[in-house]
Amino acid sequence: MIKNRIKELRAIHNLSQGDLAEKVNVRRETIGNLEKGKYNPSLVLAWKIAEVFDLKIEEVFTVMDE
């Protein structure tokens, strides 16, 4: 399972799900599903999201033991 800080980081940067989705070229629903843990991002998507927040991937996403 992959946990993430997307919702927290969006709030800090004052971005809506739609804003972030537009920046990384996915649908708003994809961002919502990522935040709820219903969807694990591809490596490319994880990299793009981390880049939006100017962070390393591991600062946004954490792999948890199931």
N, C-alpha and C positions, 0 to 999 in steps of 0.2 A: 504494500500500500504506500502511496505517496501522499504526504501531507504538504500543504502549501500555505503561504502567507499572502496570497493574492488579494483577498478582501481587505486585509489590514493595510497592505501597500497601496491599494487603490484609494483607500480613505486618506492616507497620508498625502498622496499626490493629487487628491481631489479629482479622481477619474471615475466615471460610471463604468458599468460593465460594458456598455456600448462603446464608450470611448476607448477602452483597452482593446476590445474586440477589433475595432477599426484599425488600431495601431499595429496589431499582429495578424490582421487579415483572416479572422475567423468570425463566426456568428456570435452574437451576444449570449445565446444559449450555451455555447461551448464554454465561455468564461464562467457562467453560472454553475454548470456541471463540474467544472474544475474546482470551484470554490467549495462545492458540496461534497467533493471526493467521489463523485460518480464517474469520473473520467480521468484517466492518466494521460498527460500530454506526451506527444512525440518529443524526441530530443530537440528537434528544430523549434517546435512551439515553445518548449520550456526555455530555450536559449533566447528566443525573441521576447518572451515575457520578461525574463531577467534583464535583458538589454533595455527595455522600456524604463525599468526602475533603476538602471545603472548599477546593477548588482550582479554577483556571481550566481550561477544557477543554484548552487547549494545554499545560498542565502535566501532563496525563495522556496525551493523544494527540498523536502527531507524524505528519505526512504525509511519507512517504519517496518519493523518485523511484524508479520501477520500472526 
